[in-house]
C-alpha cells in the first residue's frame, strides 16, 4: 500500500464531513416534508415553509444548502432570495420524495441520524464493554428500518424470492394449500404482510420482543387488512413458538442482531415441520475479512459499530456477532443449533444473501 500524504488524509476526512452534513440535511428535509412538497412543483422558501408549516428562514437556508450540494435545483440563482424558486428533478424525486419506493434512500439517512444522536452512549458502551439497546435509538430508528425493509419485501418476497428459493413451497401456496409461516424477528411485520397479500391461504405468526416494534407491527398488519391471517406474537420464539408447527420459518436480516443466535436457530429448527423450510436472510458480505472490501461491506461495518453490535451487547451474555456476519460464522451457528447444512440460495440482491438451513 502506498503511503498517503497528510493532504490526502485531510481531503478524505473533509469529504466525509461534507457527506455527513448532507446525510443530516437530507434527514431533516425528509422529516419536515420538504422533498414531498418540492416534488409537486417548484417553490420559493416562503411557499415551502407555508406548505410544510415550518419556518421560512430555516427553509431558505436548507434550500440553499441543498442547492450548493447538488440535490435541489434553483431556477435562477441571481434573483433576490425571496423570489428564487427551487425544485427537484425526476430522479431526485424518486430517491428522496417517493416513500415506499424501491429507490427510496431518505430512510437510510434517518437511520444514520438516529444512530448519531446516541453516539455518546455508544462511546460509553465501548468503554465498558456493555451495550445500547434498540429502544435507546428511538422511534426514528424503528420507523426508518421498517421503511427500508418494506419496499423490497413487498416487491420481491412472494414474487421472486420464495419461488426461487423454495419452488415446491411456492407451488403449494399458489395452489391455495394451507401453509403456516413463522416470521422470526419480524420487526414492523412487512415480510409477514407481503406473504399474506400474495398468498390468501397462508397463516403467519410474526414474532418480536421489542414492545414498541410489536405495537408498530400490529398497526402495519391492521392497516394492510391482513390481521385475520397474520398474528403478531410478543415474546422469544424459544418460549412461545410451537414445535413442528410451521412449513416455513424465516428470519430476515436479524440473526446477526441476536445476542443468542444459536438459541434462536435451534428454536427455528424445532419449529419447522418435517420437510419444511428454514430461511435466513442476512447481509451480503465476503466470506473473509479483507482490507479492500466493497462499499456494501463498508456500510455494514458502519451499521455494526453504530447500531447492531451495541444492540446485541445490551444483553448479557451475547455472541456479539455484529452486522458483518460472514457465511462461515452463520454455518457454525447453524451447525451448533443442529442443522446439517447451510446452502446459499439462487436469489440475487445487492445487500442481502439468502440461506436455506437444512
Secondary structure per residue as TSV (DSSP state, phi and psi in degrees):
chain	resnum	aa	ss	phi	psi
A	1	X	-	360.0	131.2
A	2	X	-	-69.4	136.0
A	3	X	-	-70.9	128.6
A	4	X	-	-82.9	156.3
A	5	X	-	-87.7	162.3
A	6	X	H	-59.5	-41.5
A	7	X	H	-60.8	-37.9
A	8	X	H	-66.4	-39.8
A	9	X	H	-68.3	-41.6
A	10	X	H	-59.6	-44.4
A	11	X	H	-62.5	-40.3
A	12	X	H	-63.6	-48.1
A	13	X	H	-66.3	-41.0
A	14	X	H	-62.4	-40.5
A	15	X	H	-62.4	-38.4
A	16	X	H	-65.0	-38.5
A	17	X	H	-62.7	-45.0
A	18	X	H	-60.5	-41.1
A	19	X	H	-63.6	-39.7
A	20	X	H	-64.4	-39.2
A	21	X	H	-62.8	-43.6
A	22	X	H	-60.5	-42.2
A	23	X	H	-58.5	-47.9
A	24	X	H	-67.0	-38.6
A	25	X	H	-65.7	-38.6
A	26	X	H	-64.6	-43.8
A	27	X	H	-60.1	-41.8
A	28	X	H	-63.6	-47.8
A	29	X	H	-62.0	-36.7
A	30	X	H	-65.8	-45.9
A	31	X	H	-65.2	-33.3
A	32	X	H	-81.8	-8.3
A	33	X	T	80.1	16.6
A	34	X	H	-64.9	-44.7
A	35	X	H	-65.2	-42.7
A	36	X	H	-60.8	-40.9
A	37	X	H	-65.4	-44.4
A	38	X	H	-68.1	-25.9
A	39	X	H	-65.5	-24.0
A	40	X	T	-86.8	-3.1
A	41	X	S	146.4	156.6
A	42	X	-	-59.0	148.4
A	43	X	B	-143.7	153.7
A	44	X	-	-79.6	170.6
A	45	X	H	-61.3	-42.0
A	46	X	H	-63.6	-41.7
A	47	X	H	-66.0	-40.0
A	48	X	H	-64.0	-43.1
A	49	X	H	-62.9	-42.3
A	50	X	H	-64.0	-43.9
A	51	X	H	-62.9	-36.5
A	52	X	H	-101.9	4.6
A	53	X	T	54.4	50.9
A	54	X	-	-130.7	-179.5
A	55	X	-	-78.9	128.4
A	56	X	H	-58.6	-36.9
A	57	X	H	-67.7	-42.4
A	58	X	H	-65.2	-40.8
A	59	X	H	-60.9	-42.3
A	60	X	H	-63.3	-45.1
A	61	X	H	-63.4	-41.0
A	62	X	H	-64.7	-44.8
A	63	X	H	-60.6	-41.4
A	64	X	H	-67.8	-40.9
A	65	X	H	-63.1	-43.0
A	66	X	H	-66.4	-32.6
A	67	X	H	-68.8	-48.5
A	68	X	H	-70.7	-17.2
A	69	X	T	-87.2	-3.7
A	70	X	T	81.3	19.7
A	71	X	S	-99.2	-48.4
A	72	X	S	-100.7	149.4
A	73	X	E	-112.9	149.7
A	74	X	E	-112.5	139.4
A	75	X	S	-65.9	-44.0
A	76	X	-	-152.1	104.0
A	77	X	T	-70.5	-15.0
A	78	X	T	-84.2	-14.3
A	79	X	S	-81.0	162.9
A	80	X	-	-56.0	149.0
A	81	X	G	-57.5	-33.3
A	82	X	G	-72.9	-14.4
A	83	X	G	-114.5	-0.3
A	84	X	-	-64.0	138.7
A	85	X	-	-115.3	135.0
A	86	X	E	-119.3	148.9
A	87	X	E	-152.4	-176.1
A	88	X	-	-124.7	143.9
A	89	X	-	-82.3	165.5
A	90	X	H	-57.6	-39.1
A	91	X	H	-65.6	-42.3
A	92	X	H	-65.6	-37.0
A	93	X	H	-57.8	-43.6
A	94	X	H	-65.4	-36.5
A	95	X	H	-83.1	-36.7
A	96	X	H	-116.4	-11.2
A	97	X	S	-128.6	22.4
A	98	X	-	-127.9	79.3
A	99	X	T	-57.7	135.3
A	100	X	T	86.8	-4.3
A	101	X	-	-78.1	156.6
A	102	X	T	-66.6	-24.0
A	103	X	T	-96.1	2.8
A	104	X	-	-63.4	125.7
A	105	X	-	-117.7	-10.9
A	106	X	H	-58.1	-40.2
A	107	X	H	-59.7	-32.4
A	108	X	H	-64.2	-39.4
A	109	X	H	-67.3	-34.9
A	110	X	H	-69.2	-32.4
A	111	X	H	-61.2	-47.9
A	112	X	H	-63.4	-40.8
A	113	X	H	-62.9	-41.4
A	114	X	H	-64.4	-38.0
A	115	X	H	-68.5	-40.8
A	116	X	H	-62.2	-30.7
A	117	X	T	-65.3	-21.8
A	118	X	T	-114.7	25.6
A	119	X	H	-61.9	-31.4
A	120	X	H	-68.8	-32.0
A	121	X	H	-66.3	-35.0
A	122	X	H	-66.5	-40.6
A	123	X	H	-59.8	-45.7
A	124	X	H	-61.7	-41.8
A	125	X	H	-64.3	-39.7
A	126	X	H	-65.9	-34.0
A	127	X	H	-69.4	-40.6
A	128	X	H	-90.6	-18.4
A	129	X	T	82.4	11.7
A	130	X	-	-89.4	-146.4
A	131	X	-	-149.8	-176.5
A	132	X	-	-139.2	109.0
A	133	X	-	-66.9	157.9
A	134	X	G	-52.8	-38.0
A	135	X	G	-64.2	-24.0
A	136	X	G	-69.5	-19.8
A	137	X	G	-83.5	-11.8
A	138	X	H	83.8	178.1
A	139	X	H	-64.7	-35.2
A	140	X	H	-65.9	-33.2
A	141	X	H	-66.5	-46.3
A	142	X	H	-60.9	-47.3
A	143	X	H	-68.4	-41.1
A	144	X	H	-68.2	-38.3
A	145	X	H	-60.8	-43.1
A	146	X	H	-63.1	-42.2
A	147	X	H	-64.9	-40.3
A	148	X	H	-64.7	-38.8
A	149	X	H	-83.1	-24.5
A	150	X	H	-61.2	-47.2
A	151	X	H	-61.1	-52.2
A	152	X	H	-66.6	-39.1
A	153	X	H	-70.4	-35.8
A	154	X	H	-71.3	-30.8
A	155	X	H	-82.3	-28.0
A	156	X	H	-133.2	-17.1
A	157	X	I	-57.6	-54.4
A	158	X	I	-85.0	-27.8
A	159	X	I	-79.9	-34.1
A	160	X	I	-127.1	-49.1
A	161	X	I	-70.4	-50.4
A	162	X	H	-63.3	-45.6
A	163	X	H	-58.5	-39.3
A	164	X	H	-75.1	-37.2
A	165	X	H	-82.1	-43.8
A	166	X	-	-136.0	75.0
A	167	X	H	-59.5	-36.6
A	168	X	H	-66.4	-41.4
A	169	X	H	-63.5	-41.3
A	170	X	H	-60.6	-40.8
A	171	X	H	-61.2	-42.4
A	172	X	H	-63.9	-42.0
A	173	X	H	-66.3	-45.0
A	174	X	H	-70.9	-23.0
A	175	X	T	-80.4	-6.3
A	176	X	T	87.4	13.4
A	177	X	-	-68.2	151.3
A	178	X	-	-74.0	121.0
A	179	X	E	-131.0	133.5
A	180	X	E	-106.7	136.5
A	181	X	E	-128.3	139.5
A	182	X	E	-111.4	125.6
A	183	X	E	-106.1	101.8
A	184	X	E	-87.6	132.6
A	185	X	T	62.9	50.7
A	186	X	-	-71.7	-16.9
A	187	X	T	59.4	-131.3
A	188	X	T	-74.7	-3.4
A	189	X	S	86.3	13.7
A	190	X	H	-68.3	-33.0
A	191	X	H	-66.3	-41.3
A	192	X	H	-62.1	-43.2
A	193	X	H	-62.2	-42.8
A	194	X	H	-59.7	-41.7
A	195	X	H	-66.3	-43.6
A	196	X	H	-66.0	-35.1
A	197	X	H	-68.5	-33.6
A	198	X	H	-87.3	-32.4
A	199	X	-	-124.1	103.1
A	200	X	T	-62.3	-22.3
A	201	X	T	-91.0	-3.9
A	202	X	E	-80.1	149.0
A	203	X	E	-127.0	127.1
A	204	X	E	-122.3	134.5
A	205	X	E	-107.4	119.5
A	206	X	E	-103.7	114.5
A	207	X	E	-101.7	134.7
A	208	X	E	-155.3	165.3
A	209	X	-	-117.5	-13.1
A	210	X	-	-84.8	120.1
A	211	X	H	-57.5	-43.8
A	212	X	H	-66.9	-38.4
A	213	X	H	-66.5	-39.4
A	214	X	H	-61.8	-43.1
A	215	X	H	-62.0	-42.0
A	216	X	H	-64.3	-42.1
A	217	X	H	-62.4	-40.2
A	218	X	H	-64.4	-37.8
A	219	X	H	-65.0	-42.2
A	220	X	H	-62.3	-46.7
A	221	X	H	-63.1	-44.2
A	222	X	H	-64.2	-43.6
A	223	X	H	-65.1	-30.5
A	224	X	H	-81.2	-8.1
A	225	X	T	74.7	26.7
A	226	X	-	-121.2	21.3
A	227	X	T	-64.8	-18.2
A	228	X	T	-75.0	-15.6
A	229	X	T	-125.6	-5.3
A	230	X	E	-124.1	122.3
A	231	X	E	-110.6	128.2
A	232	X	E	-92.2	121.0
A	233	X	E	-112.3	123.9
A	234	X	E	-89.5	123.1
A	235	X	S	139.1	167.4
A	236	X	-	-71.8	131.6
A	237	X	H	-59.4	-28.7
A	238	X	H	-65.3	-23.5
A	239	X	H	-104.8	-29.0
A	240	X	H	-114.5	-10.7
A	241	X	S	-85.2	150.4
A	242	X	-	-82.6	142.4
A	243	X	T	-78.5	131.0
A	244	X	T	60.8	35.9
A	245	X	-	-105.4	-10.9
A	246	X	E	-126.2	139.5
A	247	X	E	-77.6	-29.8
A	248	X	E	-137.8	128.4
A	249	X	E	-118.5	123.6
A	250	X	E	-128.4	147.6
A	251	X	E	-134.2	105.4
A	252	X	E	-101.6	115.0
A	253	X	S	51.4	52.0
A	254	X	-	-145.3	-20.9
A	255	X	G	-58.9	-38.1
A	256	X	G	-65.7	-19.7
A	257	X	G	-83.6	-16.3
A	258	X	-	-74.0	129.5
A	259	X	T	-64.0	-27.4
A	260	X	T	-126.6	73.1
A	261	X	H	-63.1	-34.2
A	262	X	H	-64.9	-43.1
A	263	X	H	-62.6	-40.4
A	264	X	H	-65.8	-45.1
A	265	X	H	-64.3	-36.5
A	266	X	H	-63.3	-41.2
A	267	X	H	-64.0	-41.9
A	268	X	H	-59.8	-41.4
A	269	X	H	-62.0	-39.9
A	270	X	H	-72.4	-22.2
A	271	X	H	-80.7	-22.6
A	272	X	E	-80.1	135.1
A	273	X	E	-68.6	156.1
A	274	X	E	-54.4	129.5
A	275	X	E	82.6	2.4
A	276	X	E	-80.8	-175.7
A	277	X	E	-119.8	138.6
A	278	X	E	-120.3	121.9
A	279	X	E	-119.9	128.6
A	280	X	E	-119.7	127.1
A	281	X	E	-113.7	122.1
A	282	X	E	-143.7	-171.9
A	283	X	E	-69.5	144.5
A	284	X	-	-89.3	86.2
A	285	X	-	-120.4	165.0
A	286	X	-	-67.8	158.7
A	287	X	S	-70.4	-23.6
A	288	X	S	-135.3	153.6
A	289	X	-	-69.1	138.4
A	290	X	-	-147.1	145.3
A	291	X	T	-69.6	-21.9
A	292	X	T	-103.1	39.1
A	293	X	-	-64.6	162.7
A	294	X	-	-82.6	178.6
A	295	X	H	-66.9	-29.7
A	296	X	H	-61.9	-45.5
A	297	X	H	-67.7	-35.7
A	298	X	H	-60.3	-43.2
A	299	X	H	-62.1	-43.7
A	300	X	H	-65.1	-39.7
A	301	X	H	-64.1	-36.5
A	302	X	H	-60.3	-47.4
A	303	X	H	-67.7	-27.9
A	304	X	I	-65.5	-48.2
A	305	X	I	-74.9	-25.2
A	306	X	I	-89.7	-30.7
A	307	X	I	-133.1	-63.2
A	308	X	I	-68.5	-43.2
A	309	X	H	-66.6	-48.3
A	310	X	H	-58.1	-39.4
A	311	X	H	-63.6	-48.0
A	312	X	H	-66.6	-31.5
A	313	X	T	-83.6	0.2
A	314	X	T	-71.9	-16.2
A	315	X	S	-108.4	137.2
A	316	X	S	-125.3	132.8
A	317	X	S	-76.5	161.4
A	318	X	-	-139.7	142.9
A	319	X	-	-69.9	-19.7
A	320	X	-	51.1	52.3
A	321	X	-	-69.4	-48.8
A	322	X	-	84.1	166.3
A	323	X	S	-63.5	-35.0
A	324	X	-	-82.9	72.6
A	325	X	-	-88.9	104.4
A	326	X	-	-77.5	158.5
A	327	X	H	-55.4	-44.8
A	328	X	H	-59.9	-30.6
A	329	X	H	-68.0	-47.0
A	330	X	H	-62.0	-41.2
A	331	X	H	-60.8	-39.3
A	332	X	H	-66.8	-42.6
A	333	X	H	-60.3	-46.3
A	334	X	H	-64.9	-40.4
A	335	X	H	-63.3	-42.9
A	336	X	H	-65.2	-30.1
A	337	X	H	-79.2	-7.4
A	338	X	T	107.5	0.1
A	339	X	-	-76.8	145.0
A	340	X	S	-83.9	-30.6
A	341	X	-	-154.9	160.0
A	342	X	E	-129.5	119.9
A	343	X	E	-112.1	137.0
A	344	X	E	-80.7	127.4
A	345	X	-	-87.6	154.6
A	346	X	S	-80.0	61.7
A	347	X	-	-122.4	126.1
A	348	X	-	-95.3	130.9
A	349	X	-	-155.5	141.8
A	350	X	S	-66.3	-33.1
A	351	X	S	-111.3	-26.5
A	352	X	E	-116.2	151.5
A	353	X	E	-116.5	144.4
A	354	X	E	-111.3	128.4
A	355	X	E	-123.0	138.3
A	356	X	E	-103.9	124.5
A	357	X	E	-102.3	127.3
A	358	X	-	-126.4	360.0
